[in-house]
Amino acid sequence: MSNIHTLQKIFPAGFDNGYGSLKLLVDGFEVVRVPSYITNAEMEDVPGRVVFNGTAYTVGESAFRTGYHFDRNTDNNENKVNNALLTLFGALAHLPHRKAWHLKLVVSLHDVGLADELQKVLSGEYQPILAGKQSEVKVEVLKIVLEGMGALFGHQLPKKLT
């Protein structure tokens, strides 16, 4: 992380709000990979803890460890869109605290028909509390790509590709 300036606010990032686990790669940081679980059970400010619009949530392994009910992306096809903003905040709450994040985001999605809705859900400026500390988060969705496209990067593609 030595290449991160303390005043840096703009970060290229990739996000996969997966059914089984969510993945967030922010330039200069380790990849965050946690289960796609969300709970609103009461707990302390653990990694993945988010307070947004007056409601507290916990995302990831800590949600599972509550021993209470938690929601999973895999429970409903639309959860990848409905939970996208909360799981993005939850992933950021696993990273070292920053007062401001401006993410230039590329997002993977399994269903291109949901792309416009996903872009609307994620794009904007927000003031969540991430793991107990206030942050300003600005999200610019640069592109939504079909899942698996990243695996093809840098490879010459055949004329016919399934």
LINQUI-V563198 format. One record per pair of residues at least 12 apart in sequence whose ideal C-beta (glycine too) atoms are under 10 Angstrom apart, sorted by the first residue. I is the first residue (numbers start at 0). J is the second residue. D is the distance in Angstrom with one decimal. If there is no record, write none. Layout:
i={I,I}
j={J,J}
d={D,D}
//
This chain:
i={0,0,0,0,0,1,2,2,3,3,3,3,3,3,4,5,5,6,6,7,7,7,7,7,7,8,8,8,8,8,8,8,8,9,9,9,9,9,9,9,9,10,10,10,10,10,10,10,10,10,10,10,11,11,11,11,11,11,11,11,11,12,12,12,12,12,12,12,12,12,12,12,12,12,12,12,12,12,12,13,13,13,13,13,13,13,13,13,13,13,13,14,14,14,14,14,14,14,14,14,14,14,14,14,14,14,14,15,15,15,15,15,15,15,15,15,15,15,15,15,16,16,16,16,16,16,16,16,16,16,16,16,16,16,16,16,16,16,16,16,17,17,17,17,17,17,17,17,17,17,18,18,18,18,18,18,18,18,18,18,19,19,19,19,19,19,20,20,20,20,20,20,20,20,21,21,21,21,21,21,21,21,21,21,21,21,21,21,21,21,22,22,22,23,23,23,23,23,23,23,23,23,24,24,24,25,25,25,25,25,25,25,26,26,27,28,28,28,28,28,29,29,29,30,31,31,31,31,31,31,31,31,31,31,32,32,32,33,33,33,33,33,33,33,33,33,33,33,33,33,34,34,34,34,34,34,34,34,34,34,34,35,35,35,35,35,35,35,35,35,35,35,35,35,35,36,36,36,36,36,36,36,36,36,36,36,36,36,36,36,36,36,37,37,37,37,37,37,37,37,37,37,37,37,37,37,37,38,38,38,38,38,38,38,38,38,38,38,38,38,38,38,39,39,39,39,39,39,39,39,39,39,39,40,40,40,40,40,40,40,40,40,40,40,41,41,41,41,42,42,42,42,42,42,42,43,43,43,43,44,44,44,44,44,44,44,45,45,45,45,45,45,45,45,45,45,45,46,46,46,46,46,46,46,46,46,46,46,47,47,47,47,47,47,47,47,47,47,47,47,47,48,48,48,48,48,48,48,48,48,48,48,49,49,49,49,49,49,49,49,49,49,49,49,49,49,50,50,50,50,50,50,50,50,50,51,51,51,51,51,51,51,51,51,51,52,52,52,54,55,56,56,56,56,56,56,56,56,56,57,57,57,57,57,58,58,58,58,58,58,58,58,58,58,59,59,59,59,59,60,61,61,61,61,62,70,70,72,76,76,76,77,77,77,79,79,79,79,79,79,79,79,79,80,80,80,80,80,80,80,80,80,80,80,81,81,81,82,83,83,83,83,83,83,83,83,83,83,84,84,84,84,84,84,84,84,84,85,85,87,87,87,87,87,87,87,87,87,87,88,88,88,88,88,88,88,88,89,89,89,90,91,91,91,91,91,92,92,92,92,92,92,92,93,93,94,94,95,96,96,96,96,96,96,97,97,97,97,97,98,98,98,98,99,99,99,99,100,100,100,100,100,100,100,100,101,101,101,101,101,101,102,102,102,102,102,102,102,103,103,103,103,103,103,104,104,104,104,104,104,104,104,104,105,105,105,105,105,105,105,106,106,106,106,106,106,106,106,107,107,107,107,107,107,107,107,108,108,108,108,109,109,109,110,110,111,111,111,113,114,114,114,114,114,115,117,117,118,118,118,118,118,118,119,120,120,121,121,121,121,122,122,122,122,123,123,123,123,123,124,124,124,124,125,125}
j={27,28,29,94,95,27,26,27,25,26,27,28,95,97,27,97,98,98,99,26,27,97,99,100,101,97,98,99,100,101,102,135,137,26,99,100,101,102,103,137,139,24,25,26,27,28,97,100,101,102,103,104,24,25,26,27,102,103,104,105,141,24,25,26,27,28,87,90,91,100,101,102,103,104,105,106,138,139,141,25,26,30,102,104,105,106,107,141,142,144,149,31,83,86,87,90,91,102,104,105,106,107,108,121,138,140,143,32,35,79,86,90,105,106,107,108,109,144,146,149,35,72,78,79,80,81,82,83,84,85,86,87,90,106,107,108,109,117,120,121,32,34,35,72,73,79,86,107,109,146,35,71,72,73,74,75,76,78,79,109,34,35,36,71,72,73,32,33,34,35,36,59,60,72,33,34,35,36,37,58,59,72,79,82,83,86,87,89,90,93,35,90,107,86,87,89,90,91,93,94,102,104,90,105,149,90,91,94,97,100,102,104,102,103,94,91,93,94,95,97,93,94,95,90,46,47,58,59,89,90,91,92,93,94,59,90,93,46,47,58,59,60,61,62,63,86,89,90,92,93,47,58,59,60,61,62,63,69,71,72,73,58,59,62,69,70,71,72,73,74,78,79,82,86,89,57,58,59,60,61,62,63,64,65,69,70,71,72,73,82,86,89,49,56,57,58,59,62,69,70,71,72,78,82,85,86,89,55,56,57,58,59,61,62,63,64,65,66,67,68,69,70,54,55,56,57,62,65,67,68,69,70,85,55,56,57,61,62,64,65,66,67,68,69,55,57,65,67,55,57,61,62,64,65,67,57,61,130,131,57,92,128,129,130,131,132,57,59,60,61,62,64,65,92,93,130,131,58,59,60,61,89,90,92,93,94,129,130,59,60,61,62,86,88,89,90,91,92,93,129,130,61,62,88,89,92,93,128,129,130,131,132,84,85,86,87,88,89,90,91,92,127,128,129,130,134,88,92,126,127,128,129,130,131,133,84,85,88,89,125,126,127,128,129,136,125,126,127,85,128,69,70,82,85,86,88,89,92,127,69,85,89,92,130,82,85,86,87,88,89,90,91,92,93,86,89,90,92,93,93,89,92,93,130,89,82,85,86,109,110,113,110,113,116,106,107,108,109,110,113,117,120,146,108,110,113,114,115,116,117,118,119,120,121,116,117,120,120,106,108,113,116,117,118,120,121,138,140,117,120,121,122,123,125,127,136,138,120,127,100,102,104,106,120,121,125,127,136,138,100,125,127,128,129,134,136,138,127,129,130,129,127,129,130,134,136,127,128,129,130,131,132,134,129,130,129,130,130,129,130,131,132,133,134,129,132,134,135,136,132,133,134,135,134,135,136,137,125,127,129,134,135,136,137,138,124,135,136,137,138,139,121,136,137,138,139,140,141,137,138,139,140,141,142,118,121,122,138,139,140,141,142,143,140,141,142,143,144,148,149,118,121,138,140,141,142,143,144,142,143,144,145,146,147,148,149,143,144,145,146,145,146,147,145,146,143,144,145,143,140,142,143,144,145,143,140,143,138,139,140,141,142,143,140,138,140,138,139,140,143,137,138,139,140,136,137,138,139,140,136,137,138,139,137,138}
d={5.9,6.5,8.3,9.7,7.5,8.8,8.6,5.4,9.4,8.5,4.4,7.5,8.8,8.9,9.3,8.9,9.8,9.7,9.0,9.4,8.0,8.4,9.1,9.8,9.1,7.9,8.6,4.6,7.0,4.7,9.7,8.6,8.2,9.3,9.3,8.9,4.5,8.1,6.5,8.8,9.2,9.9,5.0,5.2,7.0,8.2,8.9,6.6,6.8,5.7,7.0,9.1,9.0,7.9,4.7,9.3,7.9,5.0,8.1,7.9,8.4,6.3,4.5,6.7,10.0,9.0,9.1,9.4,9.3,8.7,9.8,4.7,6.8,5.1,7.4,9.2,8.9,9.9,9.5,8.4,9.2,9.1,9.8,7.3,5.0,7.6,7.5,10.0,9.9,9.1,7.4,9.5,8.1,8.5,6.0,7.3,10.0,8.2,5.7,7.5,4.9,7.4,9.9,8.1,9.2,9.1,9.9,9.2,9.7,9.4,9.9,9.9,9.8,7.4,4.5,8.6,9.7,9.9,7.2,8.6,7.0,6.6,8.5,5.2,8.3,9.9,6.8,5.0,9.3,9.5,5.2,7.2,8.8,7.3,8.2,8.1,9.8,8.3,9.9,9.1,9.1,9.3,5.7,6.7,8.8,7.8,9.1,8.3,8.8,8.3,6.2,7.6,4.8,4.1,9.0,9.8,9.0,7.9,7.1,8.2,7.0,6.3,9.9,8.4,7.8,6.5,5.6,6.2,5.3,5.7,9.2,8.7,9.9,8.9,6.2,7.9,5.0,9.3,10.0,7.6,7.8,7.6,9.5,8.9,9.2,4.9,8.1,7.6,5.8,9.9,9.7,7.9,8.6,8.7,7.0,9.1,3.8,7.2,8.0,8.0,9.2,9.2,9.6,9.5,9.8,8.6,7.9,6.6,9.6,7.9,7.1,9.3,9.6,9.1,9.9,9.8,9.5,5.5,7.6,9.9,9.3,8.2,9.9,9.6,9.1,9.1,9.9,8.3,8.8,4.5,8.0,9.1,4.6,6.4,9.2,8.8,9.2,8.3,6.5,6.9,3.3,5.7,8.6,8.8,9.4,8.8,7.4,6.9,9.9,6.4,9.7,8.7,5.9,6.0,9.7,7.5,6.0,9.0,7.8,9.2,10.0,8.1,8.3,9.3,9.9,8.9,6.0,3.9,7.1,9.6,8.0,8.6,7.5,6.4,9.3,8.3,6.9,6.4,7.7,8.6,4.0,5.1,9.4,9.2,4.6,7.0,5.7,8.4,9.8,9.8,9.2,9.1,9.1,5.6,7.3,5.4,8.7,5.8,6.2,4.8,7.9,8.4,8.9,6.0,6.0,6.9,7.2,9.6,6.9,5.3,8.3,9.8,8.2,4.1,8.2,9.4,5.3,9.8,6.3,6.9,4.0,7.2,6.6,6.4,5.5,7.7,9.1,9.6,9.2,9.1,8.9,8.9,10.0,8.9,9.2,6.9,9.5,7.7,9.8,4.3,8.4,4.5,7.7,7.7,7.5,9.4,8.8,9.3,8.3,5.9,6.9,9.0,8.9,6.5,9.6,9.7,9.5,9.7,7.9,9.5,8.7,8.2,8.9,5.2,3.0,7.9,6.6,8.9,9.1,4.5,9.5,8.7,9.9,8.6,9.6,7.0,8.8,9.0,7.0,8.2,6.5,8.8,9.8,6.1,4.6,8.7,9.4,5.8,3.9,7.3,4.9,6.9,9.4,9.1,4.7,7.9,9.4,5.2,5.7,9.0,7.3,7.1,9.5,9.6,7.9,5.8,9.7,8.0,7.5,5.2,6.6,10.0,9.5,6.3,9.2,9.4,4.4,5.4,9.7,8.3,5.5,5.5,7.0,6.1,8.1,9.8,9.2,9.7,9.9,6.4,3.9,8.4,9.8,8.5,9.1,7.8,6.9,6.2,9.9,7.0,8.4,4.4,7.6,9.3,9.6,8.9,9.4,8.5,9.3,8.3,9.9,9.5,9.4,5.5,9.2,8.0,6.9,9.5,9.5,8.3,9.9,7.3,8.6,9.8,8.6,6.5,5.5,9.0,7.3,2.3,7.0,9.6,7.0,8.3,8.5,5.9,7.7,8.4,6.6,9.3,9.1,9.6,9.4,9.9,8.3,7.2,9.6,7.5,8.7,7.6,8.7,9.5,7.6,8.7,9.7,9.7,6.8,7.0,8.0,7.1,7.4,9.9,10.0,8.4,9.0,5.3,9.4,9.9,5.2,5.0,9.7,9.1,5.8,9.1,9.3,9.8,7.7,9.1,7.8,9.3,9.7,9.3,5.9,9.7,5.1,5.6,9.9,10.0,9.7,5.6,5.9,9.6,8.4,7.6,9.0,9.4,8.1,9.8,9.0,9.9,8.1,8.1,8.9,9.5,6.6,9.5,9.6,8.2,7.1,9.7,7.6,4.9,9.2,6.3,8.6,7.0,9.8,9.5,8.4,9.4,9.7,8.1,5.5,8.8,7.3,6.8,8.1,8.7,4.0,4.4,8.8,8.9,8.7,8.9,7.8,8.3,8.9,9.6,6.7,6.7,8.5,4.7,9.2,7.1,8.7,8.9,6.4,9.1,9.3,8.2,7.5,6.2,6.7,6.9,4.7,7.8,7.8,9.5,9.8,8.8,6.3,7.2,4.8,7.1,8.3,9.0,8.5,8.0,4.4,8.2,7.5,9.0,7.2,7.0,5.1,6.9,8.8,9.5,9.5,8.7,5.3,8.7,5.5,9.8,9.7,6.8,8.7,5.7,6.5,5.2,6.3,8.5,9.3,7.8,5.6,4.9,7.6,6.4,9.5,8.8,8.0,6.8,9.6,6.1,8.8,7.5,5.0,7.4,9.8,7.6,5.6,7.1,4.7,7.8,7.1,7.0,5.3,7.4,6.8,6.6,7.4,5.0,9.1,8.8,9.2,7.8,9.3,6.3,8.7,9.3,9.4,4.4,9.2,9.2,8.7,7.7,6.1,9.8,10.0,4.8,9.8,9.3,6.2,9.0,9.6,9.3,5.2,9.1,5.3,9.2,9.2,5.7,6.6,5.2,8.8,7.6,6.2,9.2,9.7,7.3,4.7,7.9,9.8,7.7,7.5}
//
